Amino acid sequence: MLVDKYTAYRKDLNFIKKYCEAQNAASGSEVDANSNVSNKNIATMAPEIHKKSNIYANRLMMHDYLTRMYGEDTANEYLRQLEDHEIYRHDESGMPVGTPYCASITLYPFLFDGLTKLGGTTTAPHHLQSFLGGFINLVFAVSAQLCGAVATPEFLTYMDYFVRKEYGNDYYLHTDQIVDLSSTGRTIDDVITAGFAQVVYSINQPAAARGSQSVFWNLAYFDKPYFDQLFDGFVFPDGTEMQWESVSWLQKRFMKWFNKERLKNILTFPVNLAA
């Protein structure tokens, strides 16, 4: 019968039924429940269906690689040790075979091309708001092509550049200055912390490209010696140099804001790195 060729996929239908009846996403997962997924829905179910297939495909790819490098006996021993749980390979059930794991990226090309070189439509940012919105799009676009985290160590140094473009190089000395003509009368500090909130809360939202889990995002705080070594001679496209005094202030402002915000909400990301 024609339907016979579809019989092999009955297991997928059985899994869907089991997942729907499960108490939560963790108990519904047959393999490798993800601690970053808290809700059970159709978006979290979709990647679960193919996890076993991903495991076998990842193992076969590694078997072929080991065969080329060390011979078939070694490759077979690798599979045996996995099957007998003598060794463990992390994230075998994740995204498609060969997907890179974590990456740290520079934001410099983003200043010239936006996301156009990645297939997106976001163009190069020219002011603070377009930088923040484009940055969020960039993190999601890059993260969709990774199994692990995307680190943007330069985020606060670049944000400082765009704040200085709008409010002057000494903005950090008069952050209580009102710069908004609306009825709220926002200060420079209000604009900055609103930018923090826009980025952090957006990036902590579930992402369809990652099975309805949020992206993994890291940023860095620099001390002055490391900042000087890394950015000595660096200039932005308009010839502007980085400025330690304002970057240092912005890093401390973000750290204090983020710590306070975490008393209100569970915010997993960004992971904060001391550089």
Beta strands, then each sheet from edge to edge (+ up, - down):
strand 1: 103-104
strand 2: 150-151
strand 3: 217-221
strand 4: 271-274
sheet 1: 1+ 2+ 3+ 4+
end
